[in-house]
Amino acid sequence: MIYLYSAQDGEHYRQLLQQALPQQPVCCWPQPVEAAQVQYAVVWNPPAGFFAGMTQLQAVFVLGAGVDRILRRDDLDPALPVIRLTDAGMAQQMLEYVLYGVLHVQRRMDQYQRQQQHRQWQPVAATTAGQTRIGVLGLGEIGGKVAQALAAMGYDVAGWSRQGRSCRVWLIILVSRACRPCWRAVTSWSICCRPRRKPVACWMASACGNCRGGRR
């Protein structure tokens, strides 16, 4: 049996899974099931105790790229395979979100909005892409695509990877993990594409002089 948990669109996912795997029974929370009959779980942020009693569970499929919460659970056997989505369109969505944020600041849209509220018009000097230094924390499936896309658009990009990954883009500088002052020197803005963990917040707080609580 496949048991699905998704607080949103759960029934939609269930129908898709059932169509793809007609030979497998697929149930969706909150439908009650016999926990011992569940062989595979397809989840996104299931509640505490969700896996209790699933003694025949063979694998957990996560409906997203982040698996940190799953790996820290106390109701799941740490030896069980956990399969995550490496992209499924999320990298493109994140890239579009990042581009919006970068262009909004680079083209001084925040200043123009404030002027508009006061019915003022005063041209503000713009910064070109080549003059804009952007640091990308994390060069995985999502961060790597973001860094490469920004570099291809002419931005001065620095990438930081805990595992020393390279994105094969000549404009990307791989900054040493221990070299936090260097990171602050080569970047104007930082984009975090890593899982939300306390060490990341502490790293950002140390790297950014005007950073509070690890956020900028």
HELIX and SHEET records of a PDB file:
HELIX    1   1 GLY A   10  ALA A   20  1                                  11    
HELIX    2   2 ALA A   35  GLN A   37  5                                   3    
HELIX    3   3 ASP A   68  LEU A   71  1                                   4    
HELIX    4   4 MET A   90  GLN A  106  1                                  17    
HELIX    5   5 MET A  109  GLN A  117  1                                   9    
HELIX    6   6 ALA A  129  GLN A  131  5                                   3    
HELIX    7   7 GLU A  141  ALA A  152  1                                  12    
HELIX    8   8 ARG A  180  VAL A  186  1                                   7    
HELIX    9   9 LYS A  198  ALA A  207  1                                  10    
SHEET    1   A 5 VAL A  26  CYS A  28  0                                        
SHEET    2   A 5 ILE A   2  TYR A   5  1                                        
SHEET    3   A 5 TYR A  40  VAL A  43  1                                        
SHEET    4   A 5 ALA A  59  VAL A  62  1                                        
SHEET    5   A 5 VAL A  82  ARG A  84  1                                        
SHEET    1   B 4 ILE A 173  LEU A 174  0                                        
SHEET    2   B 4 ASP A 156  TRP A 160  1                                        
SHEET    3   B 4 ARG A 133  LEU A 137  1                                        
SHEET    4   B 4 TRP A 189  CYS A 192  1                                        
END                                                                             
